[in-house]
Amino acid sequence: MPNLILLRHGQSQWNLENRFTGWVDVDLSPLGEEEAANAGNLIQPYTIDYVFTSVLTRAIRTSQIALETAKKYNIPTERSEALNERHYGDLQGLNKAETAQQYGDEQVHIWRRSYDIPPPNGESLQMTQERVLPYYRNTIKPKLAQGANILVVAHGNSLRALVAELDKMTKEEILELNIPTGIPLLYTLTDSLEVIEKKYL
């Protein structure tokens, strides 16, 4: 029975500053580094055979800090843009409060919380799913099917796409889903990859 551990990166500097980050390559804040180390302590008891991350620094460093803390070394790791955060387009770098002043609270709420309406020059949650899920199905899932235990370190929206797939969620349910930074989410799967148990560590 393979385990799949999903981990959202620790707090980034722009999470701290309440900015839209998206694909901008922002590093962890000091709290984010602590969160990553704490995640390492939580995953330490579990076997990990493969690691998958996005190509963004905050996810890469979270995985590195967590694995080092857990004393797990030389684990095969693959990085892919497919696991990157949702692209926020023209909103990237803007403070969320300032964005609401510029575009109006209602419009910003629609961009942030709708399923299929992208911000200007950015991705909707649906578009993010359409990028993440083929990678999961073609690259990660076959390794799980072989019995490998896998850690995926990525972002709030790319992980929402994976959780929605695993939990068979409707698009309405996905919109209500929030994944906290730095807390590993463990799925225990059957050999046919049905979910037996799901829990935050």
C-alpha positions in Angstrom: 0.0 0.0 0.0 1.8 3.1 -1.2 1.8 6.5 0.6 1.4 9.8 -1.2 2.5 12.8 0.9 1.4 16.3 -0.4 3.2 19.3 1.1 2.6 22.9 0.4 5.7 25.0 0.6 6.4 27.0 3.8 5.4 30.6 4.0 7.1 32.7 1.2 8.2 36.3 1.5 5.3 37.3 -0.6 2.8 35.2 1.4 4.0 37.3 4.3 3.6 40.6 2.3 0.1 39.5 1.1 1.1 39.6 -2.6 -0.1 37.5 -5.5 2.9 35.3 -6.2 2.0 32.8 -8.9 5.1 32.0 -11.0 7.3 34.7 -9.6 10.3 32.9 -8.0 10.1 34.2 -4.4 12.0 32.5 -1.6 10.8 31.3 1.8 10.4 33.7 4.7 12.1 32.8 8.0 8.8 31.3 9.2 8.6 29.4 6.0 12.0 27.8 6.7 10.8 26.8 10.1 7.6 25.3 8.7 9.7 23.3 6.2 11.9 21.9 9.0 8.8 21.1 11.1 7.4 19.2 8.1 10.6 17.3 7.9 10.1 16.1 11.5 6.6 15.0 10.6 7.5 13.0 7.5 10.6 11.4 9.2 8.8 8.1 10.1 7.6 7.5 6.5 9.5 5.9 3.7 9.9 8.2 0.6 11.1 6.7 -2.6 10.6 9.6 -5.0 10.2 13.4 -4.6 8.4 15.6 -7.1 8.4 19.5 -6.9 7.6 22.5 -9.0 10.5 24.4 -10.5 10.0 27.4 -8.1 12.5 28.1 -5.3 10.0 28.1 -2.4 8.9 24.5 -3.2 12.4 23.3 -3.9 13.8 24.8 -0.7 10.9 23.4 1.3 11.6 19.9 0.0 15.4 20.3 0.6 14.9 21.5 4.2 12.3 19.0 5.0 14.3 16.0 3.7 17.5 17.2 5.4 15.6 17.6 8.7 14.1 14.1 8.2 17.6 12.7 7.4 16.5 11.4 4.1 19.3 11.8 1.5 19.8 11.0 -2.2 16.2 10.4 -3.0 15.4 10.6 -6.7 13.8 14.0 -7.4 12.0 15.4 -10.4 11.0 19.1 -10.9 8.4 20.2 -13.3 6.6 23.4 -14.3 3.4 21.3 -14.4 3.4 21.5 -10.5 3.9 25.3 -10.4 1.5 27.5 -8.6 -1.5 28.9 -10.6 -0.3 31.8 -12.8 -1.9 35.0 -11.6 -1.0 37.0 -14.7 -1.2 40.7 -14.3 -1.9 40.4 -10.6 1.5 38.9 -9.8 3.5 41.0 -7.5 0.5 43.2 -6.5 -0.6 43.5 -2.9 -4.0 41.8 -2.5 -5.5 44.8 -0.7 -4.2 47.2 -3.3 -5.6 45.0 -6.0 -9.0 45.1 -4.5 -8.8 48.9 -4.5 -7.7 48.9 -8.1 -10.2 46.4 -9.5 -12.9 46.3 -6.8 -13.5 43.7 -4.1 -16.0 41.7 -6.1 -13.9 41.4 -9.3 -10.8 40.3 -7.3 -13.0 37.8 -5.3 -14.2 36.3 -8.7 -10.6 35.9 -9.9 -9.4 34.4 -6.7 -12.3 32.0 -5.9 -14.0 31.2 -9.2 -13.3 27.9 -10.9 -13.0 28.9 -14.6 -12.5 32.7 -14.7 -8.8 33.6 -15.1 -7.3 37.0 -14.0 -5.9 39.1 -16.9 -3.2 37.1 -18.7 -3.3 34.4 -16.0 -4.7 31.0 -15.3 -8.1 29.9 -13.8 -8.1 27.1 -11.3 -9.6 24.9 -14.1 -6.6 25.8 -16.3 -4.2 24.9 -13.4 -5.9 21.5 -13.0 -5.6 20.9 -16.8 -1.8 21.4 -16.4 -1.3 19.4 -13.2 -3.5 16.3 -13.7 -1.9 15.0 -16.9 1.5 15.2 -15.2 0.1 13.3 -12.1 -1.5 10.7 -14.2 1.4 10.1 -16.6 4.4 10.5 -14.3 3.5 10.2 -10.6 0.6 7.7 -10.7 2.6 5.0 -12.5 5.2 5.1 -9.7 2.5 4.8 -7.0 1.0 1.9 -9.0 4.4 0.1 -8.7 4.2 0.6 -4.9 6.5 3.6 -4.5 6.0 6.1 -1.7 6.0 9.6 -3.0 6.4 13.1 -1.7 5.0 16.0 -3.8 6.1 19.5 -2.7 4.2 22.2 -4.5 1.7 25.0 -4.1 -1.8 25.8 -2.8 -3.5 25.6 -6.2 -1.5 22.8 -7.8 -2.1 20.7 -4.7 -5.8 21.6 -4.7 -5.9 20.0 -8.2 -4.3 16.8 -6.9 -6.6 16.6 -3.8 -9.6 17.2 -6.0 -8.6 14.2 -8.1 -7.8 11.9 -5.2 -11.0 12.9 -3.3 -13.2 13.0 -6.4 -14.4 16.5 -5.6 -16.8 18.6 -7.5 -15.6 22.0 -8.8 -17.8 23.6 -6.1 -16.0 21.6 -3.4 -12.6 22.5 -4.8 -13.4 26.2 -4.4 -13.9 25.7 -0.6 -10.6 23.7 -0.2 -7.7 25.4 1.4 -4.3 23.7 2.0 -2.1 25.1 4.8 1.5 25.9 4.3 4.1 23.4 5.7 1.7 20.7 7.0 2.1 17.3 5.2 -1.1 15.7 4.0 -0.7 11.9 4.0 -2.8 9.6 1.7 -2.6 5.9 2.2 -3.6 4.1 -1.0 -4.6 0.6 -1.9 -2.6 -1.2 -4.6 -5.2 -0.1 -7.1 -4.7 3.5 -5.8 -8.0 4.0 -4.0 -7.8 6.2 -0.9 -7.9 4.2 2.3 -7.0 7.0 4.7 -6.2 10.8 4.5 -4.8 12.8 7.3 -2.7 15.8 8.1 0.5 14.8 10.0 
